[in-house]
Structures are given as C-alpha cells and as structure tokens.
C-alpha cells in the first residue's frame, strides 16, 4: 500500500475516533456555511462518521440559522485541527438535513436527558432575549417538543485537504471523493 493510501486510512481513523472519543482533537470542529452572502462559522460536535459514504454527522436545533443556510446552499466546509497531532483537515462537504424520523429517533434516543434541554428552549437559537421577559423566554418545552426541534445534519465529504505539520518538511494532499471514487494528489504544504 502506498503512502497516500496510508494517509487516507489515517484520516478515516481520525474521523472515526473523533465521533466516538470525547477527548479526541477531532471531536469538535468548525462548520461553515453561507448565510445571506456571508460565511458564518461555528463549532459543532462530531456525533457520527459513516465511513461507507463519507458522512460526518452533527446535531443542531432545527430552528437555528445554519439549518436555513443549508436549505439555501448546501455547499459547506468542516475544519478540524488537532493541536497535539498537528494535523489539519479542511473538508468540503455537501450538507443535508436528515428527514427520516426513524433514523432521527435512533440518534435522539442516544442523547442524554440533560443534553435534550438544548433543544427545548421556547425561542429559537440566536433569538434576542427581551429584558422585560427574560425569564419567560428561557422557558423550556416538553421532551416531545424538544424532539421536534432536534435536527441531524449529514455532511457528505467531497474533498479533504490534509495538512500535517509534524515533520520538518510538512505534508499536504488533496483527496477528492466522487461516487465513492477516491483520487489523491500531493500538494505543496
């Protein structure tokens, strides 16, 4: 197996570890999308990595601005960096909102009860809290209503820009994924 293929397999292992290991440098990442002709970035948590179709999964509130942005333009980017491994993964993705309620329920059932509170606020994320109604607007909805706000975002990998800063010579490569065909090109770091 050549060096490029070994690096590709290493990337797959890093993403799998990030999805299931809370202490991994790849457990959280920066998700960027386009909102009203402006790029907006935010940290999200990698909840699953489905290797067979190169799919990164994270959860959000269905009412959040990022969901609206994905509906308008699903070309997105995910940025991972582990400061100890000194490896950056800049991943171009095509994002979709999961619509299959059976699959959504499977993810929801794994969300701890304390974390479900994040999806149960009366107002949508990014809403302004008016001073006069500060306590009423932070009211929480029932678990059933919280589930209706729960959203699973699927991010299918189109391209990975791998940059390793661990050696004196640094390494960089571009991995393109199209219809499960993988093409790898070495780049100048």
Backbone bond lengths (Angstrom), bond angles and torsions (degrees), N, CA, C in turn:
res aa  C-N    CA-C-N  psi(-1)  N-CA   C-N-CA  omega(-1)  CA-C   N-CA-C  phi
1 X - - - 1.448 - - 1.532 108.22 -
2 X 1.341 116.11 132.88 1.472 118.44 -177.09 1.532 111.71 -79.39
3 X 1.313 115.23 167.59 1.480 122.31 -175.82 1.533 112.17 -59.09
4 X 1.336 117.23 -41.21 1.471 120.41 -179.78 1.529 111.78 -60.97
5 X 1.319 116.24 -41.78 1.465 119.87 178.77 1.524 111.19 -66.67
6 X 1.329 116.80 -36.31 1.463 120.39 177.25 1.527 110.95 -64.12
7 X 1.328 116.14 -40.40 1.472 119.42 178.02 1.522 110.34 -65.88
8 X 1.330 117.87 -41.24 1.466 121.12 176.88 1.535 109.97 -57.91
9 X 1.330 117.22 -46.04 1.470 120.89 179.36 1.529 111.00 -64.52
10 X 1.329 117.29 -35.20 1.462 121.28 176.24 1.530 110.38 -63.18
11 X 1.321 116.93 -42.16 1.470 121.45 177.91 1.528 110.37 -60.48
12 X 1.323 116.72 -44.86 1.470 121.42 178.60 1.526 109.67 -58.73
13 X 1.341 116.80 -44.04 1.469 120.58 178.78 1.529 111.72 -63.94
14 X 1.347 117.18 -39.70 1.468 120.54 178.71 1.524 110.86 -62.16
15 X 1.340 117.15 -42.31 1.465 120.96 -179.51 1.532 111.47 -69.30
16 X 1.320 117.36 -39.92 1.466 120.29 177.30 1.525 110.06 -62.87
17 X 1.338 115.90 -44.46 1.461 120.39 178.88 1.526 110.43 -63.51
18 X 1.313 117.13 -40.27 1.457 121.12 178.99 1.517 113.00 -60.58
19 X 1.316 116.49 -34.74 1.465 120.47 -178.62 1.525 112.36 -72.35
20 X 1.322 117.05 -29.34 1.465 118.86 -171.78 1.523 114.79 -118.68
21 X 1.320 117.57 -3.31 1.458 121.65 -178.33 1.526 109.10 -120.92
22 X 1.318 116.26 107.82 1.472 121.01 -176.28 1.524 113.25 -62.42
23 X 1.323 118.05 -22.40 1.470 119.95 -178.89 1.533 112.25 -92.44
24 X 1.302 117.39 0.33 1.468 121.51 177.73 1.532 110.52 -68.76
25 X 1.320 115.85 143.51 1.460 120.61 174.80 1.523 112.54 -66.55
26 X 1.320 117.21 -11.23 1.466 122.29 -178.98 1.528 112.31 -106.41
27 X 1.328 117.12 11.88 1.470 120.26 179.33 1.531 111.05 -74.17
28 X 1.313 117.45 -34.07 1.460 120.59 173.73 1.520 108.22 -115.81
29 X 1.320 115.34 150.80 1.459 120.14 179.98 1.519 109.67 -150.90
30 X 1.325 114.87 166.58 1.458 120.94 178.73 1.522 108.01 -93.60
31 X 1.325 115.70 123.38 1.462 122.30 178.02 1.519 107.71 -105.74
32 X 1.330 117.25 126.83 1.466 121.54 -178.67 1.519 110.10 -120.23
33 X 1.339 114.04 138.24 1.458 120.46 177.32 1.526 108.15 -143.09
34 X 1.306 115.01 170.12 1.462 121.33 -177.92 1.525 109.61 -101.95
35 X 1.355 116.02 122.16 1.460 121.34 178.39 1.525 107.38 -126.76
36 X 1.332 116.02 117.26 1.464 121.04 179.58 1.529 111.85 50.34
37 X 1.324 115.94 50.07 1.471 123.55 177.60 1.526 113.71 64.11
38 X 1.324 117.07 17.98 1.456 122.02 175.54 1.516 109.24 -124.93
39 X 1.328 115.95 137.65 1.452 120.07 175.69 1.522 107.94 -78.03
40 X 1.325 115.78 131.46 1.458 120.44 175.33 1.524 108.25 -124.29
41 X 1.317 114.86 134.12 1.462 121.12 -177.53 1.520 109.70 -122.95
42 X 1.327 114.59 147.41 1.451 120.38 177.49 1.525 108.40 -156.10
43 X 1.340 115.99 153.92 1.457 120.43 175.53 1.517 109.82 -78.96
44 X 1.318 115.49 139.77 1.458 122.27 173.30 1.528 107.52 -135.16
45 X 1.313 115.65 170.40 1.467 121.58 -178.42 1.524 108.84 -107.34
46 X 1.328 116.16 129.01 1.464 121.23 176.11 1.521 108.00 -72.81
47 X 1.324 117.11 114.57 1.464 121.90 -176.26 1.520 113.39 -98.62
48 X 1.337 115.88 -24.27 1.461 119.05 178.51 1.522 107.92 -160.97
49 X 1.307 115.77 151.65 1.457 122.29 170.76 1.522 106.49 -131.26
50 X 1.318 115.87 116.62 1.459 121.17 -179.45 1.525 106.57 -99.81
51 X 1.320 114.60 102.19 1.465 121.41 -171.49 1.521 113.22 -61.98
52 X 1.327 117.87 -41.21 1.466 120.02 -172.26 1.533 112.99 -60.42
53 X 1.344 117.22 -29.72 1.472 118.32 177.70 1.529 112.36 -122.45
54 X 1.344 115.74 19.20 1.475 121.53 175.24 1.524 111.37 51.04
55 X 1.325 115.79 55.72 1.453 122.36 -173.07 1.532 110.58 -116.68
56 X 1.326 116.27 117.91 1.464 123.20 175.34 1.527 107.67 -93.22
57 X 1.330 117.20 131.96 1.465 122.03 -176.83 1.524 109.84 -116.24
58 X 1.344 116.15 133.51 1.458 120.30 166.45 1.514 108.79 -138.14
59 X 1.336 115.49 163.66 1.462 121.95 -179.35 1.522 109.38 -107.81
60 X 1.316 115.08 151.62 1.462 120.95 174.54 1.525 108.82 -154.81
61 X 1.296 115.74 176.60 1.458 121.84 174.27 1.534 107.44 -85.60
62 X 1.307 116.95 131.31 1.463 122.80 -178.08 1.533 112.45 -56.76
63 X 1.339 116.67 -24.02 1.460 121.57 -177.58 1.530 113.22 -89.24
64 X 1.316 117.70 0.87 1.469 120.55 -174.86 1.532 111.89 -75.28
65 X 1.321 117.11 154.55 1.470 120.48 179.73 1.533 113.62 -58.63
66 X 1.325 118.27 -31.83 1.470 119.33 -178.30 1.528 112.48 -65.10
67 X 1.331 116.97 -30.10 1.470 120.32 178.11 1.524 109.59 -68.05
68 X 1.318 116.27 -42.55 1.472 119.88 177.54 1.525 110.99 -64.12
69 X 1.323 116.39 -37.72 1.467 119.20 -178.93 1.527 111.00 -68.19
70 X 1.321 117.72 -38.25 1.466 121.59 178.62 1.526 110.07 -63.98
71 X 1.329 116.69 -38.35 1.469 120.59 178.99 1.527 111.37 -62.49
72 X 1.329 116.87 -33.37 1.470 120.78 -178.79 1.523 113.19 -86.39
73 X 1.329 116.28 -35.07 1.466 120.78 -179.05 1.519 107.32 -152.07
74 X 1.336 116.08 107.97 1.467 118.98 -174.09 1.532 114.20 -90.81
75 X 1.322 117.74 8.71 1.466 120.11 173.82 1.522 107.74 -82.91
76 X 1.321 115.80 115.68 1.458 122.30 -172.29 1.528 110.08 -133.17
77 X 1.327 115.51 176.29 1.456 119.56 178.08 1.521 109.66 -141.95
78 X 1.329 115.16 143.06 1.457 122.93 178.88 1.528 107.72 -121.40
79 X 1.322 116.32 128.21 1.456 121.52 -177.30 1.521 109.72 -117.62
80 X 1.328 115.40 119.73 1.461 122.63 179.06 1.525 108.42 -115.02
81 X 1.336 116.11 144.14 1.462 119.44 173.21 1.515 108.75 -152.76
82 X 1.321 114.92 130.22 1.458 120.80 175.27 1.520 107.10 -110.13
83 X 1.340 116.91 113.86 1.463 121.05 -175.11 1.527 112.31 -69.57
84 X 1.325 118.59 -21.75 1.457 120.56 178.19 1.526 111.63 -84.19
85 X 1.326 116.29 -42.06 1.470 120.11 177.76 1.530 111.34 -79.55
86 X 1.335 116.02 -18.95 1.464 123.58 -177.74 1.529 111.47 56.71
87 X 1.319 114.46 45.24 1.467 121.01 178.41 1.520 108.64 -123.61
88 X 1.328 115.11 125.72 1.463 122.34 175.84 1.520 108.83 -105.79
89 X 1.328 115.70 136.66 1.463 122.38 172.54 1.518 107.16 -121.63
90 X 1.318 115.55 113.18 1.467 120.45 174.64 1.521 105.20 -104.47
91 X 1.325 116.05 113.44 1.465 121.07 -169.16 1.523 110.62 -117.83
92 X 1.321 115.72 118.95 1.464 121.09 174.13 1.525 107.41 -83.50
93 X 1.327 115.03 131.51 1.459 119.96 -176.09 1.522 111.60 -132.58
94 X 1.303 114.05 164.52 1.452 123.08 169.92 1.524 104.65 -117.02
95 X 1.330 116.95 117.13 1.461 121.30 -171.66 1.523 112.22 -102.53
96 X 1.321 114.29 145.20 1.457 122.10 179.56 1.520 109.31 -140.48
97 X 1.309 115.97 151.09 1.458 122.02 174.47 1.525 107.16 -91.31
98 X 1.327 116.74 124.29 1.461 121.18 178.68 1.521 109.11 -65.71
99 X 1.318 117.22 129.98 1.475 122.18 -176.72 1.534 113.34 -109.59
100 X 1.321 117.77 -13.44 1.462 122.52 -177.06 1.536 109.46 -76.20
101 X 1.350 116.32 106.45 1.468 120.70 -176.08 1.524 113.57 -60.94
102 X 1.322 117.59 -30.75 1.465 120.43 177.91 1.533 109.88 -65.35
103 X 1.328 116.76 -44.36 1.470 120.93 178.01 1.524 111.09 -68.03
104 X 1.331 116.94 -40.24 1.469 120.70 178.89 1.534 109.16 -61.82
105 X 1.316 116.79 -42.46 1.471 121.50 -179.91 1.539 110.88 -61.59
106 X 1.330 117.37 -37.42 1.472 120.48 178.45 1.527 110.55 -61.37
107 X 1.328 116.57 -41.80 1.465 119.78 177.21 1.534 110.14 -68.44
108 X 1.325 117.20 -44.87 1.461 121.72 -178.22 1.529 111.45 -57.79
109 X 1.327 115.84 -41.30 1.458 120.29 -178.35 1.531 112.19 -62.41
110 X 1.320 117.73 -21.03 1.471 121.88 178.91 1.535 112.40 -91.03
111 X 1.329 116.97 -9.42 1.468 120.54 179.49 1.527 108.16 -77.18
112 X 1.343 117.91 123.23 1.473 119.80 178.99 1.532 111.03 -59.29
113 X 1.313 115.92 149.42 1.464 120.92 -178.06 1.528 111.66 -55.88
114 X 1.319 117.41 -39.14 1.472 119.72 -179.80 1.525 111.41 -65.30
115 X 1.325 117.69 -31.52 1.468 121.14 -179.82 1.524 112.18 -79.10
116 X 1.302 117.91 -21.50 1.469 121.42 -179.63 1.530 111.75 -64.89
117 X 1.323 115.64 -22.58 1.460 120.75 179.84 1.536 110.68 -58.91
118 X 1.322 117.38 -29.25 1.471 121.99 179.66 1.527 112.36 -59.93
119 X 1.322 116.84 -25.52 1.463 121.01 -176.74 1.526 112.15 -101.62
120 X 1.328 116.20 6.63 1.464 119.07 -172.41 1.529 114.27 -113.68
121 X 1.323 117.76 13.87 1.465 118.28 177.48 1.523 109.60 -70.36
122 X 1.318 114.76 147.76 1.465 120.65 -178.23 1.533 110.68 -64.30
123 X 1.332 116.47 -42.40 1.462 121.12 179.22 1.526 110.83 -97.03
124 X 1.305 115.13 157.24 1.469 121.30 179.85 1.523 111.13 -69.32
125 X 1.331 117.28 154.42 1.461 120.33 173.99 1.530 110.52 -55.95
126 X 1.311 116.15 144.41 1.478 124.80 -179.23 1.521 113.09 77.78
127 X 1.339 118.40 1.15 1.464 120.79 176.60 1.528 109.48 -69.52
128 X 1.310 115.57 147.20 1.465 121.19 177.04 1.519 109.42 -79.02
129 X 1.322 115.78 136.00 1.457 121.10 176.47 1.518 107.67 -95.82
130 X 1.313 115.42 118.42 1.464 120.96 178.75 1.524 108.67 -78.25
131 X 1.330 117.76 135.00 1.466 123.13 -176.06 1.526 112.18 -56.80
132 X 1.312 117.28 -40.57 1.466 119.97 -176.54 1.531 112.87 -68.74
133 X 1.341 117.12 -25.14 1.467 120.84 -178.66 1.525 111.96 -116.01
134 X 1.314 117.43 24.06 1.458 122.17 -172.06 1.531 113.22 -49.95
135 X 1.300 118.36 -44.07 1.458 120.15 -175.31 1.524 111.99 -80.37
136 X 1.314 118.26 -35.41 1.465 120.79 178.64 1.525 111.52 -66.32
137 X 1.327 117.56 -37.87 1.462 120.63 -176.33 1.522 112.46 -73.86
138 X 1.327 117.13 -16.32 1.462 119.80 177.24 1.528 110.92 -94.41
139 X 1.313 117.09 11.07 1.463 120.08 177.95 1.520 109.16 -62.97
140 X 1.322 114.62 152.88 1.457 119.69 -178.49 1.527 110.67 -109.99
141 X 1.314 114.27 148.93 1.458 121.65 -179.51 1.527 109.74 -90.65
142 X 1.309 116.45 173.05 1.466 121.49 177.67 1.528 110.07 -69.57
143 X 1.328 115.57 165.23 1.465 120.84 179.06 1.532 111.04 -60.23
144 X 1.326 116.34 -35.90 1.473 120.89 178.68 1.533 110.13 -62.67
145 X 1.329 116.38 -45.26 1.464 119.79 177.83 1.525 111.39 -68.96
146 X 1.309 116.82 -33.42 1.467 120.05 177.04 1.531 109.19 -61.96
147 X 1.325 116.87 -42.32 1.468 119.83 177.74 1.526 111.17 -59.75
148 X 1.314 117.67 -37.90 1.468 119.77 -179.30 1.531 111.35 -67.24
149 X 1.330 117.98 -20.56 1.467 121.75 176.68 1.529 112.97 -91.39
150 X 1.327 116.55 -12.35 1.458 122.35 -177.20 1.527 110.06 -73.06
151 X 1.314 115.75 133.89 1.463 120.50 -175.36 1.526 109.93 -136.21
152 X 1.309 115.34 135.71 1.463 122.17 177.01 1.524 107.39 -107.03
153 X 1.332 115.77 124.33 1.462 120.87 179.86 1.520 108.81 -106.27
154 X 1.324 115.26 125.39 1.460 122.34 177.19 1.522 108.17 -101.56
155 X 1.321 115.49 133.43 1.465 121.58 -177.51 1.521 108.64 -126.78
156 X 1.315 116.10 101.43 1.456 120.91 -177.56 1.521 109.42 -83.80
157 X 1.320 115.22 124.96 1.467 121.11 -175.88 1.522 110.37 -71.84
158 X 1.336 114.85 128.89 1.470 121.91 175.20 1.521 110.40 -104.48
159 X 1.338 115.00 -34.70 1.464 119.11 -174.77 1.527 109.29 -158.31
160 X 1.324 115.99 141.81 1.462 121.76 176.96 1.519 108.33 -122.83
161 X 1.318 115.52 128.23 1.460 121.46 172.01 1.526 105.41 -104.44
162 X 1.322 116.32 108.47 1.459 123.49 -177.56 1.518 108.64 -97.22
163 X 1.339 117.32 128.52 1.456 121.98 177.21 1.522 108.29 -133.56
164 X 1.335 115.83 119.28 1.453 121.48 177.50 1.519 108.87 -110.19
165 X 1.313 115.94 126.78 1.463 121.96 179.93 1.526 110.57 -108.38
166 X 1.335 117.11 22.83 1.463 120.92 -174.40 1.526 113.92 -86.44
167 X 1.303 118.05 -17.09 1.465 119.74 -178.58 1.521 109.85 -113.98
168 X 1.319 115.67 167.96 1.464 120.18 177.92 1.524 111.77 -62.54
169 X 1.319 116.07 -31.52 1.465 119.79 -175.71 1.526 113.43 -95.42
170 X 1.297 118.69 -3.30 1.472 123.56 -176.91 1.538 110.29 47.68
171 X 1.310 115.10 150.64 1.467 120.69 178.68 1.511 109.40 -128.88
172 X 1.324 115.18 143.54 1.462 119.76 177.26 1.519 108.64 -146.30
173 X 1.316 114.89 141.21 1.464 119.29 175.43 1.515 110.25 -153.06
174 X 1.311 113.88 156.49 1.462 121.95 176.89 1.520 107.22 -112.04
175 X 1.327 114.66 130.27 1.460 121.39 178.31 1.522 106.71 -117.66
176 X 1.317 116.33 117.81 1.460 121.29 179.76 1.524 108.81 -104.28
177 X 1.328 115.60 133.65 1.461 121.07 -178.28 1.524 107.96 -123.66
178 X 1.317 115.03 118.41 1.460 120.26 178.51 1.513 108.79 -141.47
179 X 1.327 115.90 119.72 1.463 122.24 -178.43 1.531 110.82 52.38
180 X 1.327 115.38 45.04 1.464 124.61 -178.76 1.529 113.91 60.00
181 X 1.312 117.04 14.60 1.461 121.63 170.28 1.520 107.40 -92.74
182 X 1.313 116.44 132.65 1.463 120.85 -176.10 1.521 109.08 -115.58
183 X 1.344 114.94 126.34 1.458 121.65 176.30 1.519 107.38 -121.64
184 X 1.326 116.05 133.89 1.459 121.09 -176.91 1.521 109.29 -122.50
185 X 1.347 114.58 131.68 1.465 120.66 176.65 1.516 108.95 -128.02
186 X 1.325 116.13 133.19 1.457 119.74 175.18 1.527 108.90 -78.71
187 X 1.344 116.00 143.64 1.446 122.56 -178.37 1.525 110.66 -126.32
188 X 1.303 115.57 160.24 1.456 120.46 171.64 1.532 106.64 -74.43
189 X 1.349 117.93 130.13 1.479 120.17 -178.00 1.509 113.81 -61.47
